[in-house]
Amino acid sequence: MVFDPVSYLALAGLLGAALLTSTDAQAQPMNVGDAMVAATAYHDNGDYERDFTSVIQDASEWVRFRASHVTKPALVLDIDETSLSNWPEIAANQFAYYRNGRCDDLPKGPCGVIAWETSAKAQAFPSTLALYKMARQHGVTVFFVTGRSEGEREGTAHNLEAAGYQGWSELVLRPEGSHTASASDYKSAERARIEKLGYHIIANIGDQPSDLAGGHAERGFLLPNPFYRVP
């Protein structure tokens, strides 16, 4: 698998300013408050959208090229921060993670993640939606493989369709109570299952390294996400 490089130069410059060095030249951890300011600026000043769109454009060119060269071409998409944006929840929580609780006072927090995801209010990333529609027009079968749990199926499916993702083949969610050491263990196994159905996965797109690790795709495209990490 080839991992496409993502430009983080603008963010790196902001975060680098937050890194202090002690008198004995040992690097100290980055100040969390400064990192929050830098991550918010990266999102708000347009650099995040620019870097995100650049990766999607590369993926689009690849999908358009490969679609006619293989039998049963397939595209695997992650959902959160890949197909749908959770920025209203992320910003309201100031990058903290609140799994439970209500989410009915946006833009104020806290906002429970499950309540937000099942509200079906997340918007599509325009560039990803354009890629999705192009892939479908070129005969590519699309699979959504997400770390969301099976209990969120109805809300997630409704959100995808309301955001414009229509005509996908399968929505793969984690079984309730399941656990793996890394999300990559679960997601790579699902891609292997898709291959066994006879599909040729020409591209796998996600915002976490764990979305792409484990193979079972011709190419992996890593989107920028300095807002949270899923191991």
DAMOSUL-V242783 format. One record per residue. N is the residue number from 1. PHI is phi in whole degrees, 0 to 359 (none if undefined). OMEGA is omega in whole degrees, 0 to 359 (NA if undefined). D_FIRST is the distance of its C-alpha to the first C-alpha in Angstrom with 2 decimals. Layout:
N_PHI_OMEGA_D_FIRST ; N_PHI_OMEGA_D_FIRST
This chain:
1_none_177_0.00 ; 2_254_177_3.79 ; 3_263_182_6.47 ; 4_286_179_9.59 ; 5_291_178_12.71 ; 6_239_181_15.53 ; 7_284_175_19.11 ; 8_243_187_21.05 ; 9_298_181_23.86 ; 10_296_179_26.54 ; 11_293_181_25.88 ; 12_300_179_25.56 ; 13_296_179_28.96 ; 14_292_182_30.52 ; 15_290_180_29.19 ; 16_299_180_30.06 ; 17_293_182_33.63 ; 18_272_183_33.73 ; 19_271_182_32.90 ; 20_262_178_36.23 ; 21_241_182_37.09 ; 22_283_183_39.96 ; 23_296_179_42.82 ; 24_266_173_41.44 ; 25_69_175_38.20 ; 26_270_182_36.12 ; 27_291_176_33.71 ; 28_269_176_34.60 ; 29_299_177_32.25 ; 30_297_177_31.77 ; 31_292_186_34.58 ; 32_296_179_33.40 ; 33_299_178_35.86 ; 34_294_179_34.67 ; 35_296_177_31.02 ; 36_298_179_32.13 ; 37_298_181_33.99 ; 38_294_181_31.09 ; 39_294_178_28.62 ; 40_294_178_31.28 ; 41_297_179_31.96 ; 42_301_178_28.31 ; 43_290_191_28.39 ; 44_281_185_31.89 ; 45_272_176_31.94 ; 46_97_182_29.30 ; 47_293_180_26.57 ; 48_298_180_24.44 ; 49_298_179_24.82 ; 50_298_182_24.12 ; 51_293_178_20.83 ; 52_300_183_19.80 ; 53_296_179_20.84 ; 54_299_179_19.09 ; 55_294_180_15.61 ; 56_296_178_16.81 ; 57_296_177_18.18 ; 58_298_180_14.96 ; 59_296_180_13.40 ; 60_297_179_16.69 ; 61_298_180_16.69 ; 62_293_181_13.38 ; 63_297_180_14.67 ; 64_299_181_18.03 ; 65_288_188_16.90 ; 66_277_187_14.78 ; 67_305_184_17.20 ; 68_267_185_19.74 ; 69_257_181_17.67 ; 70_226_175_16.68 ; 71_271_180_18.97 ; 72_51_179_18.92 ; 73_294_181_16.17 ; 74_224_176_15.26 ; 75_238_177_14.23 ; 76_251_179_13.82 ; 77_241_165_15.61 ; 78_288_180_16.74 ; 79_255_188_20.45 ; 80_289_183_21.86 ; 81_62_173_21.28 ; 82_231_179_18.81 ; 83_257_178_21.13 ; 84_239_180_24.37 ; 85_263_176_25.84 ; 86_257_186_27.73 ; 87_303_178_29.26 ; 88_303_178_32.85 ; 89_289_181_32.36 ; 90_299_182_30.45 ; 91_293_180_33.15 ; 92_297_181_35.98 ; 93_270_181_34.81 ; 94_51_176_34.21 ; 95_73_174_30.72 ; 96_279_181_32.28 ; 97_243_176_31.19 ; 98_245_184_34.00 ; 99_293_184_32.84 ; 100_255_180_36.29 ; 101_103_183_39.20 ; 102_279_176_40.14 ; 103_216_185_38.65 ; 104_228_182_41.55 ; 105_227_179_42.57 ; 106_297_10_39.80 ; 107_277_177_39.42 ; 108_279_175_41.01 ; 109_249_359_39.38 ; 110_285_181_38.75 ; 111_228_179_36.59 ; 112_296_185_35.38 ; 113_298_181_31.71 ; 114_296_178_32.45 ; 115_297_179_35.39 ; 116_295_184_33.39 ; 117_294_181_30.55 ; 118_279_176_33.10 ; 119_287_178_35.20 ; 120_61_181_32.77 ; 121_257_182_33.51 ; 122_294_180_30.08 ; 123_265_177_29.43 ; 124_286_167_26.42 ; 125_287_184_24.50 ; 126_305_182_25.85 ; 127_291_178_22.73 ; 128_292_179_20.62 ; 129_297_177_23.56 ; 130_296_176_23.74 ; 131_300_180_20.10 ; 132_302_182_20.89 ; 133_294_177_24.04 ; 134_297_180_22.57 ; 135_300_179_19.91 ; 136_298_179_22.80 ; 137_295_180_24.92 ; 138_264_175_22.44 ; 139_78_180_22.45 ; 140_269_177_19.19 ; 141_277_185_19.67 ; 142_250_176_18.81 ; 143_242_170_18.31 ; 144_263_177_19.02 ; 145_239_188_17.72 ; 146_234_175_19.69 ; 147_278_176_21.06 ; 148_297_184_24.51 ; 149_273_182_26.89 ; 150_302_179_28.40 ; 151_295_180_31.67 ; 152_260_186_30.34 ; 153_302_185_29.46 ; 154_300_181_32.49 ; 155_295_181_32.25 ; 156_292_179_28.53 ; 157_299_179_28.88 ; 158_297_180_31.94 ; 159_297_180_30.27 ; 160_301_182_27.35 ; 161_293_179_29.89 ; 162_295_180_32.31 ; 163_279_176_29.72 ; 164_115_179_29.03 ; 165_274_182_26.12 ; 166_235_178_27.90 ; 167_92_178_26.99 ; 168_286_185_23.81 ; 169_276_186_23.30 ; 170_206_173_22.85 ; 171_248_183_23.04 ; 172_259_178_21.59 ; 173_238_179_23.33 ; 174_291_172_23.81 ; 175_299_180_26.89 ; 176_302_177_29.77 ; 177_83_181_30.06 ; 178_285_181_26.69 ; 179_209_172_25.00 ; 180_228_181_21.92 ; 181_300_178_21.37 ; 182_220_175_18.35 ; 183_300_180_17.35 ; 184_297_179_13.89 ; 185_297_180_15.87 ; 186_288_186_17.45 ; 187_287_179_14.72 ; 188_294_177_12.18 ; 189_295_178_15.35 ; 190_291_177_16.23 ; 191_294_177_13.08 ; 192_297_178_13.81 ; 193_296_179_17.32 ; 194_297_177_16.56 ; 195_298_180_14.90 ; 196_294_176_18.09 ; 197_281_177_20.10 ; 198_102_181_18.89 ; 199_275_176_16.55 ; 200_250_183_13.46 ; 201_282_183_11.18 ; 202_276_179_10.30 ; 203_207_177_9.56 ; 204_231_188_9.65 ; 205_236_178_11.88 ; 206_201_182_13.60 ; 207_255_180_15.68 ; 208_238_174_14.90 ; 209_306_180_12.17 ; 210_291_175_13.19 ; 211_291_188_12.38 ; 212_254_184_8.62 ; 213_295_174_8.63 ; 214_102_175_8.84 ; 215_75_181_6.11 ; 216_63_172_8.05 ; 217_192_178_6.62 ; 218_297_180_5.72 ; 219_220_175_5.05 ; 220_246_180_6.25 ; 221_239_184_9.58 ; 222_263_178_11.62 ; 223_275_178_15.33 ; 224_290_173_18.11 ; 225_200_176_20.15 ; 226_270_189_22.59 ; 227_271_177_24.86 ; 228_198_181_23.66 ; 229_232_174_21.04 ; 230_247_184_19.88 ; 231_291_NA_18.83
